[in-house]
Amino acid sequence: MDYTIDLLITMVTEEIAEETGKDRKEVLTDFLCSKTGKALYDEKTKLWCSGPAYIAELYREELKKTRYHI
């Protein structure tokens, strides 16, 4: 399970980094501290069943709500 989640996080952060031009490590750190990142590791949410594009979109929406721009 952890491998699947880690792979999803890698795919999401790579997508965001390419989109924004930010460093992947910075995107990874920000993502892991986010509500979306925490929800992904909570197996009860079943978020890990979703694809990386969906998870990336959830993260973008979270950032919009907190007024933090990627």
Backbone as CSV, one residue per row, in Angstrom:
resi,resn,N_x,N_y,N_z,CA_x,CA_y,CA_z,C_x,C_y,C_z
1,MET,0.821,-1.188,0.000,0.000,0.000,0.000,0.870,1.257,0.000
2,ASP,1.875,1.290,0.868,2.747,2.465,0.930,3.441,2.717,-0.398
3,TYR,3.840,1.644,-1.090,4.485,1.808,-2.388,3.550,2.498,-3.366
4,THR,2.296,2.095,-3.390,1.303,2.699,-4.289,1.137,4.176,-3.978
5,ILE,1.023,4.498,-2.712,0.859,5.893,-2.299,2.096,6.705,-2.657
6,ASP,3.271,6.164,-2.393,4.518,6.861,-2.728,4.627,7.105,-4.232
7,LEU,4.223,6.134,-5.022,4.258,6.282,-6.472,3.288,7.381,-6.924
8,LEU,2.097,7.396,-6.355,1.127,8.444,-6.681,1.670,9.819,-6.327
9,ILE,2.300,9.941,-5.181,2.871,11.220,-4.756,3.961,11.655,-5.717
10,THR,4.789,10.732,-6.141,5.835,11.048,-7.110,5.225,11.580,-8.404
11,MET,4.199,10.921,-8.883,3.559,11.331,-10.129,2.889,12.695,-9.986
12,VAL,2.218,12.921,-8.877,1.533,14.194,-8.642,2.550,15.329,-8.545
13,THR,3.586,15.140,-7.754,4.554,16.221,-7.557,5.344,16.499,-8.832
14,GLU,5.614,15.479,-9.629,6.277,15.712,-10.911,5.394,16.545,-11.830
15,GLU,4.105,16.232,-11.860,3.164,16.981,-12.694,3.109,18.448,-12.265
16,ILE,2.991,18.680,-10.964,2.915,20.045,-10.448,4.224,20.796,-10.707
17,ALA,5.351,20.134,-10.499,6.653,20.772,-10.714,6.834,21.166,-12.179
18,GLU,6.466,20.278,-13.087,6.575,20.590,-14.511,5.652,21.745,-14.888
19,GLU,4.473,21.755,-14.332,3.477,22.782,-14.628,3.912,24.157,-14.125
20,THR,4.527,24.187,-12.955,4.858,25.459,-12.307,6.303,25.895,-12.488
21,GLY,7.175,24.951,-12.822,8.597,25.266,-12.921,9.297,25.279,-11.569
22,LYS,8.579,24.883,-10.527,9.174,24.824,-9.188,10.022,23.567,-9.043
23,ASP,10.934,23.631,-8.086,11.776,22.482,-7.767,10.910,21.345,-7.221
24,ARG,11.189,20.132,-7.661,10.387,18.968,-7.246,10.430,18.739,-5.747
25,LYS,11.580,18.996,-5.141,11.690,18.805,-3.690,10.794,19.780,-2.949
26,GLU,10.717,21.020,-3.435,9.856,22.017,-2.811,8.382,21.623,-2.962
27,VAL,8.021,21.171,-4.147,6.640,20.740,-4.391,6.309,19.540,-3.503
28,LEU,7.246,18.607,-3.401,7.036,17.419,-2.573,6.802,17.810,-1.116
29,THR,7.639,18.687,-0.593,7.499,19.127,0.794,6.148,19.794,1.019
30,ASP,5.777,20.698,0.113,4.490,21.388,0.235,3.332,20.403,0.158
31,PHE,3.428,19.446,-0.766,2.348,18.473,-0.929,2.190,17.609,0.314
32,LEU,3.294,17.131,0.853,3.217,16.257,2.024,2.632,16.963,3.248
33,CYS,2.794,18.279,3.322,2.254,19.053,4.439,0.802,19.469,4.209
34,SER,0.301,19.244,3.011,-1.057,19.668,2.666,-2.108,18.698,3.190
35,LYS,-3.355,19.167,3.197,-4.468,18.294,3.578,-4.604,17.147,2.586
36,THR,-4.384,17.440,1.319,-4.480,16.409,0.286,-3.422,15.335,0.513
37,GLY,-2.208,15.750,0.786,-1.128,14.802,1.040,-1.399,13.931,2.251
38,LYS,-1.903,14.542,3.297,-2.223,13.787,4.513,-3.385,12.830,4.270
39,ALA,-4.375,13.287,3.501,-5.522,12.424,3.196,-5.104,11.219,2.368
40,LEU,-4.113,11.400,1.528,-3.638,10.299,0.692,-3.066,9.173,1.542
41,TYR,-2.384,9.524,2.615,-1.814,8.499,3.503,-2.842,7.908,4.470
42,ASP,-4.007,8.514,4.564,-5.072,7.979,5.410,-5.851,6.960,4.577
43,GLU,-5.600,5.700,4.818,-6.199,4.640,4.008,-7.728,4.651,4.044
44,LYS,-8.317,5.223,5.091,-9.774,5.270,5.204,-10.406,6.168,4.134
45,THR,-9.661,7.157,3.637,-10.217,8.075,2.640,-10.333,7.430,1.262
46,LYS,-9.574,6.371,1.046,-9.531,5.686,-0.253,-9.056,6.603,-1.382
47,LEU,-8.437,7.722,-1.051,-7.925,8.637,-2.069,-6.856,7.962,-2.915
48,TRP,-6.153,7.017,-2.327,-5.103,6.297,-3.054,-5.670,5.489,-4.216
49,CYS,-6.971,5.274,-4.250,-7.605,4.563,-5.363,-7.747,5.453,-6.600
50,SER,-7.585,6.748,-6.415,-7.738,7.700,-7.512,-6.439,7.835,-8.291
51,GLY,-6.559,8.350,-9.485,-5.380,8.561,-10.319,-4.633,9.827,-9.943
52,PRO,-3.408,9.953,-10.418,-2.590,11.119,-10.077,-3.177,12.437,-10.580
53,ALA,-3.836,12.435,-11.731,-4.424,13.669,-12.258,-5.518,14.181,-11.322
54,TYR,-6.330,13.276,-10.804,-7.401,13.658,-9.871,-6.804,14.207,-8.576
55,ILE,-5.789,13.539,-8.064,-5.152,13.974,-6.820,-4.490,15.334,-7.012
56,ALA,-3.837,15.529,-8.146,-3.211,16.818,-8.442,-4.260,17.924,-8.494
57,GLU,-5.408,17.629,-9.077,-6.487,18.628,-9.145,-7.025,18.955,-7.759
58,LEU,-7.172,17.952,-6.906,-7.591,18.204,-5.515,-6.592,19.121,-4.807
59,TYR,-5.324,18.873,-5.043,-4.272,19.681,-4.430,-4.336,21.117,-4.945
60,ARG,-4.527,21.282,-6.240,-4.655,22.631,-6.808,-5.850,23.370,-6.188
61,GLU,-6.953,22.664,-6.039,-8.144,23.273,-5.436,-7.879,23.655,-3.979
62,GLU,-7.161,22.804,-3.267,-6.809,23.128,-1.882,-5.965,24.393,-1.834
63,LEU,-5.018,24.515,-2.740,-4.164,25.695,-2.766,-4.961,26.957,-3.110
64,LYS,-5.920,26.829,-4.004,-6.768,27.981,-4.348,-7.560,28.446,-3.130
65,LYS,-8.065,27.502,-2.364,-8.862,27.841,-1.191,-8.021,28.516,-0.107
66,THR,-6.753,28.164,-0.040,-5.867,28.767,0.967,-5.155,29.986,0.405
67,ARG,-5.480,30.320,-0.838,-4.909,31.479,-1.538,-3.408,31.366,-1.728
68,TYR,-2.894,30.169,-1.728,-1.478,29.915,-1.991,-1.379,29.485,-3.434
69,HIS,-0.620,30.220,-4.209,-0.538,29.930,-5.637,0.696,29.107,-5.952
70,ILE,0.466,28.074,-6.769,1.572,27.231,-7.204,2.111,27.733,-8.512
